[in-house]
Amino acid sequence: MVFTLWDNVAQVTQKAITVGALETLNTSVRTQQDGELTFHIHILKNLKNKPRLEPTDTNSQRQLDTDPFLPHEQALFVSQVGDTHKCLLNKYNVLNDHILLVTQAFEEQSNVLNQADFNALQQCLCAAPALAFYNSGQTAGASQRHKHLQLVKLPDQPEQLIAFYPQLSALHDEVPRTLADLPFRHAALALPPNLFAAEHMYNNDNATQLKQLYDRLRMTLGIEKKEDKVSSDYNLLITPDWMLMIPRSEECFAGLSLNALAFSGSILVKSEAQAQQIIDAGLANALTAVSSTRHGSD
């Protein structure tokens, strides 16, 4: 893969569009202020090809019985990542340059992230600056059981993708802390400079350090590990500069499923009416309501 990951993404995307394998969900974007926080609300324009935003018993059972990653759709395949992972296009993409980092063999999405996951993630984040995120289990907004991280290439101005980037840029060291400007329960830390420099793409020491920082946040929030399982679902977001973790108590707010991107300030809704509903209820209130209020060791 070396430095060609995102070149591969561009080439595979064009081919997938040509054969109809990529089903882009067209949206309009509404930028909304809630107190000191800015949010990007993505409002779907066309529902006809869209999977449901809300979970149903039927959908949950279907996801138990099927695995879209084994086998994967060949038109969506981007690259192998070592011996343990592969990159696929996100079939139902709202954002450009959105890929999935999937385990080759089936692992549960609710499993703790392991060293192999961070070795693969290290390679991807060294290819170009990106936002990586993980929805650990259904309560955290995961739509598939097969373990997968997600990555979106960062634009030149990261706040165009990550509305909370100004708040998160205040992080300055590797000590887990909470940011007063983010109202939901979380722990966050700054990452060491040059952790994802191109020359460190295959540096397992850096990947080990990345996992240690992930474990530090997890333990700070009281999310315990027993064998491969964790004691509660959570969302994880990583950029070249920082790492953010949010424990989850609920998947939905007012019938709307919220995943890791919601905690970057980016929320997907199915209509103008649903956008207005969540705005009226309070966007920050929505994030606070679905994040865990249980206090661990922080």
N, C-alpha and C positions, 0 to 999 in steps of 0.2 A: 504493500500500500504506500509506504514511504510518504511523499508529500502530495500524492495525487488524489487523495480522498475526495476533495470537493470538485476537482475536475471530473472524476468518475461520476459523482452525483449529477453534475450538469449534463453529461452525455447520456446517462441512463434515464434522467428525467425527460429529455427530449424524445428518446425512443419509447418510453412508457406512455407519453402523451399521444404519440403517433398510433400506438396499438390500442389505446383506450384503457390501459391498465391503471393509470393514475386518475383518481377522482377528486379533483380539487374542489374544495368547498368555498365558493365565492362569498366574500363578506364585505360589508362596509365597516369602517372603523370609526367609532365615536370616542373622542378623548373627553374624559369626565373628571372633574376635581371633586374630592371628598376630603374636606379639611385640608391638611398639608400634603395629602397623597394624590398623585395623578394616576388614573386608570385608563387602559385601552380596552374598550368594549368592542369585540368583534361580533357583528350582527349578521347572521346567515341570510343570504339573498334568495337561496333556492334550496328547498328541503327534499326535492324529489329523489336524489341519489344519496341522501345523508343517512347514516346510521343514527338511531335514537340518541338524544342527549341524556335522557333519563333512563335509569335502569328499570327493567321489568323482570318478573320471574321467568318469562320465556327466554329473554335475552341471556339471563344468568345461566340457565340450563344449557342453552346453545353454546355458550363460551366454555362450559365444563366439558362439552362433548366434542368440540372442534378446536383445532390449533392452526391458525393461519400461517404460522412460521415453520411448521413441519407437515408437509413440505412447504416451503415458501413459494410465492408466485415468482417465476423466473424473471419476468419483465421488471420486477422491483428490486432485483439483486444488484447491489453496488460493489461489494468487496468482501473477501475474507478478512478477518482481523485476528491474526495468529491462529492457533489451533482450536480455540474455544468459542469464538464469536464471529458473527457476520453482520454486515451493514445492509439494511434494506431501506428503500424509500418508504415513507409513511403514505400508505395508499390513500387515506382520507386526509389530505393536508389542507390546512388553513394558511399556514405560513410557508414561504418559499424556503428551499434548502433545509428541509425537515427530514431527518433520517432516524432510523431505529437501530440500536446496537443490541443484537439478539444473541442469546446463548445458542450454540450449535445443538446441544442436547437439551431436552426439556428440563427446566428448573422452575420452581414456583416463583411467581412474581413477589410473593410475600416473604421469600427467603431473604436473609441478610445478604448484602453485597459482599462478595469475597475478593480475594486477591486477583483471581483471574479476571473478574469484572473490571477492576481498577487497572490492570495491565492493558486491557483492551481500550478502556476509556482514555488512558494516558496517550496511546497512539493517536486516537481520534482528535483529542484536544491539542496535540502538538501539530496536527496538520493545518489548522487555522483556528483563530479565536472563535469559540462557540459557547452557547448556553447549553449545558447538559442538565437533564432533569429526570427524576425517577419517581414514579407513583407506586409506593410499596403497598400493594393490596387494594381490594375494592373500596375500602373506606377512604383511601387516599385518591380515588378516582381512576384506578387501573381498569382498563376495559378488556384486558387479556390476561390469562393466567401464566403464560409462558414468559419467563423473565426477559425484560428488555428495558434498557435505558433509551432516552431520546436526546437528540441533539439538533439544535437550530444554529446555523452559522450567524455570527454576530454581524450586524451592519456597522459601518464606520462610526455611527453615532449609536452606541448601545441602548440609550434610553428610548430609541424608536421601537425596540423590541421589549426591553425591560423597563417598565414605567417606574419601578422603584430603584433604579440604578443610582440616582443621587443619594438616596438614603443608605444604600448598601456600600457606596463608595467611602463612607465614613469609617469603615472597618480598617484597622491599621496593624493588627498583629494576630498571632495564631491562638490567642486565648478566647475560648467560647464566651460569647456575651449576647445580651439582648440589646436591640436598638430601640430607643424610646419612641422613634417615629413610626415604628411598625407595631400596630396594636394587637396582632395575633401572637399566640405563644410560639416561640421559636428560639433557636440558638444559631449563632453565626460567627464566622471568623474569617480573617484575611488569609490568603494563600501566599506562600513564599514567592518572591519575584523569580521569574524565569523558570518556574516549575514546568511549564509547557513550551519551553524554547524548542525549536525544530530539532536541534541536535540531541535533545533528550527523549526523542520519540520512543526509543526502545530501552529507556533507562528504568529498569525494574526498581531501583532504589527510590526514584521519584514516585513511581506508582505505589510503592510500599508506604511512602510518606503520605501520599494522598489518602490511602486507606486508613492510616493511623489518625489522620485529622477527621475523617468520617466517623471513626469509632469514638473519637473524643466528643464530637457533637452528640452522637447517639447516647453515650453514657451520661453526658451533661443533662440530657432530657429524660433520663431514666428509662430509655428504651433498651431493655435487656435482651441478651441473646442466649438462647438455649439450643445447642447444636446449630442447625441451619435457620431456625425460626427466631423471630423477634416478638417482643411482648405486646407491641402495638404498631399499627400502620403509621406511616409518615410520608411526607414529601421531602425530596432533596433537590436542590438547585446548585449548580456549580458553574462558575465562569473562570477565566484565567486569573481573576483577582480575588474571589471570595467563594465561600461555601455557606449555604443556608439550609437548615433543616426545620421542619414543622411537624409536630405530632398531630395526628388527626383523631377526632372523636366522631365525626359525621362525614358522609360522602356529599350530601346535598344540602343546599340552602334554598328554601322555597321551591323545591322540585328541580333545582338546577345542580347538576353534578359539577364539582369543582376539583380540578387536579392541580399539579404543581405550578403550572403557568399562572394560575390565579394569584399565587403568592409572589409572583413577579409583577403583578398589576395588570395582567392580561386575562380577560374573561370572555368566553365564547357563549353567546346566547342565540336562541333560535328565531327571535323576532324583535321588532322594535318594542312591542308590548312587554316582552320579558325583560328587555334592557331597562325600560322605565320602571318596571316592578322592582328590580334589584337596586336601581338607583334610589328609588323612594325609600326602600328598606334600609339603605346605607351600605355602600360597597365595603367599607371597612368593617361594618357590623357583620356582613356575610362571612368574611374571612375569620373574624373572631369566633363566630358561632360554630364553625366547623373544625376549628383547631382545638386540640385537647386543652382542658383547663387543669388537668392533673399535674401536680408539681413533683418533679423528680429531684435530682441532686443539684439543680440550679437554684 
